[in-house]
Amino acid sequence: MTFERLQDPTAPVRIVLVGAGLMGRNWLTTLTGSRDVVVAGIVDLDIDLAEAARADFGLAGAVVGADLLGVARAARAQAVINVTVPRAHLPINTEALFAGLPVLCEKPIAPTVSEALVAAATAEAAGQLLMTSQNRRYYNSLASYRDALGEIGELALLTTEYAKEAHFPGFREQMPHPLLVDMAIHAFDVARYVLRLDPVSVWCETYNPGWSWFDGDTIANAVFEFESGVRYRYTGTWTTRGLLTSWNGVWRASGSHGTATWDGERDVEVERANAEAALPGTGSSVVVSRGFSTPMRDDAPEEIAGSLADFIDALRTGRVPESEVHSNVRSFAMVEAAVRSADTGKRVRIDSVLDEGYTAALDAPLPDEVRAVLVSWGTARAGLDAVPAPAS
Ligand SMILES: NC(=O)c1ccc[n+]([C@@H]2O[C@H](COP(=O)([O-])OP(=O)(O)OC[C@H]3O[C@@H](n4cnc5c(N)ncnc54)[C@H](O)[C@@H]3O)[C@@H](O)[C@H]2O)c1
């Protein structure tokens, strides 16, 4: 798939932000600090919120309204950043893409795999870039951790321990699986990023402790099998008290020649061991080196500034960015598969989630050109594989 590039690759890109809630305001902090973009419009169903954001961020020139296309036209927008609630993602993305506007959309790309597949087909039909902002891919220390995994031989096991006390009044407290659907997507996506592999199946259990302030399950234990047989184990909680981990969790990878850890913030540690030089009488490998042989990365923008930089660069150069929608569907499929496993007690194959999503997508009412793209795929897998993930 190819998408339209910006005609002038040096001028600041005129952005309309849709959704002026909690995360929309975080985005405005990043957007107003960037030289690559101009906030030309702010859209929210709640116009008071959009107007308050315009005033608070000193954006007197920005057009405000509740109607995306009207604001985009008046603002001479070139791209949209969608920070609305998940159920509004697909309708807004569709409206923007068919109006010729590329979109950077907050995670999760859609509430279901079926809608996520429709989103990918819509981007193809419109010939525009749709990218998910998986902002937790963008940490210099994580990029270094990914390098480190290349230094410890054949991988067998990757784990994440994630523990937070999360107080988010609003839609998350009513979701049936708030931790899996709203948060674990980040870790699942990072597992794909560092392993450079796709997931095959998952077994997952979830539950909610008696003291939880959420309606849905806030503790999850999931084990994914990836291509090559490596297993990824995720243990997460949003209702822990004390000794919290970082928002990224704590990571550990075991390989044939060593172990690499990431504290989820700054520290990457690597210990390489040589099994052939076992200690006499013990059978234990000898540690041959500690520390990371590749220089730590430290120069790229992080978190949502990283997503934004990747999006803008892709618009200017035409290269496929991280988390372009086709690739991102597979991270979201990990969530849906984990939820299904938790609900049924059975191991769930990622391909079966994609296949069922594809069938449901074809059963839904769709614009003719989107249906035609979906039909041309033949299977979800073929459609997703047709757009290669970035080689970085
Ligand atoms: N990446 C991260 O770290 C991170 C953190 C928090 C939230 N998020 C994501 O950001 C998104 C928004 O979360 P939030 O916490 O800001 O939610 P929120 O409820 O605070 O804000 C959402 C805003 O969208 C507006 N909205 C809803 N439907 C709309 C529509 N059709 N048109 C225009 N505006 C509409 C609402 O009025 C509201 O102001 C979610 O997808 C969430 O998962 C990501």
PDBQT file of the ligand as one rigid body, heavy atoms in Angstrom, charges set to zero:
ROOT
HETATM    1  N1  LIG A 401      -1.315   6.268  25.130  1.00  0.00    +0.000 N 
HETATM    2  C1  LIG A 401      -1.574   6.534  26.382  1.00  0.00    +0.000 C 
HETATM    3  O1  LIG A 401      -0.711   6.490  27.243  1.00  0.00    +0.000 OA
HETATM    4  C2  LIG A 401      -2.978   6.911  26.729  1.00  0.00    +0.000 A 
HETATM    5  C3  LIG A 401      -3.283   7.434  27.995  1.00  0.00    +0.000 A 
HETATM    6  C4  LIG A 401      -4.602   7.806  28.235  1.00  0.00    +0.000 A 
HETATM    7  C5  LIG A 401      -5.572   7.650  27.257  1.00  0.00    +0.000 A 
HETATM    8  N2  LIG A 401      -5.229   7.118  26.055  1.00  0.00    +0.000 N 
HETATM    9  C6  LIG A 401      -6.247   6.917  25.007  1.00  0.00    +0.000 C 
HETATM   10  O2  LIG A 401      -6.698   8.189  24.575  1.00  0.00    +0.000 OA
HETATM   11  C7  LIG A 401      -8.082   8.104  24.219  1.00  0.00    +0.000 C 
HETATM   12  C8  LIG A 401      -8.871   9.150  25.001  1.00  0.00    +0.000 C 
HETATM   13  O3  LIG A 401      -8.757   8.900  26.378  1.00  0.00    +0.000 OA
HETATM   14  P1  LIG A 401      -9.069  10.038  27.464  1.00  0.00    +0.000 P 
HETATM   15  O4  LIG A 401      -8.605   9.503  28.761  1.00  0.00    +0.000 OA
HETATM   16  O5  LIG A 401      -8.542  11.348  27.005  1.00  0.00    +0.000 OA
HETATM   17  O6  LIG A 401     -10.672  10.054  27.420  1.00  0.00    +0.000 OA
HETATM   18  P2  LIG A 401     -11.621  11.276  27.818  1.00  0.00    +0.000 P 
HETATM   19  O7  LIG A 401     -12.953  10.676  28.036  1.00  0.00    +0.000 OA
HETATM   20  O8  LIG A 401     -10.990  12.091  28.903  1.00  0.00    +0.000 OA
HETATM   21  O9  LIG A 401     -11.636  12.225  26.515  1.00  0.00    +0.000 OA
HETATM   22  C9  LIG A 401     -12.216  11.828  25.306  1.00  0.00    +0.000 C 
HETATM   23  C10 LIG A 401     -12.817  13.062  24.636  1.00  0.00    +0.000 C 
HETATM   24  O10 LIG A 401     -13.308  12.680  23.363  1.00  0.00    +0.000 OA
HETATM   25  C11 LIG A 401     -14.536  13.397  23.135  1.00  0.00    +0.000 C 
HETATM   26  N3  LIG A 401     -15.312  12.658  22.138  1.00  0.00    +0.000 N 
HETATM   27  C12 LIG A 401     -15.911  11.454  22.262  1.00  0.00    +0.000 A 
HETATM   28  N4  LIG A 401     -16.515  11.114  21.095  1.00  0.00    +0.000 NA
HETATM   29  C13 LIG A 401     -16.289  12.117  20.221  1.00  0.00    +0.000 A 
HETATM   30  C14 LIG A 401     -16.646  12.356  18.871  1.00  0.00    +0.000 A 
HETATM   31  N5  LIG A 401     -17.352  11.469  18.180  1.00  0.00    +0.000 N 
HETATM   32  N6  LIG A 401     -16.241  13.505  18.291  1.00  0.00    +0.000 NA
HETATM   33  C15 LIG A 401     -15.499  14.410  18.979  1.00  0.00    +0.000 A 
HETATM   34  N7  LIG A 401     -15.128  14.239  20.285  1.00  0.00    +0.000 NA
HETATM   35  C16 LIG A 401     -15.516  13.119  20.887  1.00  0.00    +0.000 A 
HETATM   36  C17 LIG A 401     -15.199  13.420  24.494  1.00  0.00    +0.000 C 
HETATM   37  O11 LIG A 401     -16.173  14.462  24.571  1.00  0.00    +0.000 OA
HETATM   38  C18 LIG A 401     -13.999  13.646  25.423  1.00  0.00    +0.000 C 
HETATM   39  O12 LIG A 401     -13.771  15.026  25.649  1.00  0.00    +0.000 OA
HETATM   40  C19 LIG A 401      -8.517   6.657  24.484  1.00  0.00    +0.000 C 
HETATM   41  O13 LIG A 401      -8.430   5.914  23.298  1.00  0.00    +0.000 OA
HETATM   42  C20 LIG A 401      -7.480   6.183  25.491  1.00  0.00    +0.000 C 
HETATM   43  O14 LIG A 401      -7.296   4.764  25.463  1.00  0.00    +0.000 OA
HETATM   44  C21 LIG A 401      -3.960   6.777  25.764  1.00  0.00    +0.000 A 
ENDROOT
TORSDOF 0
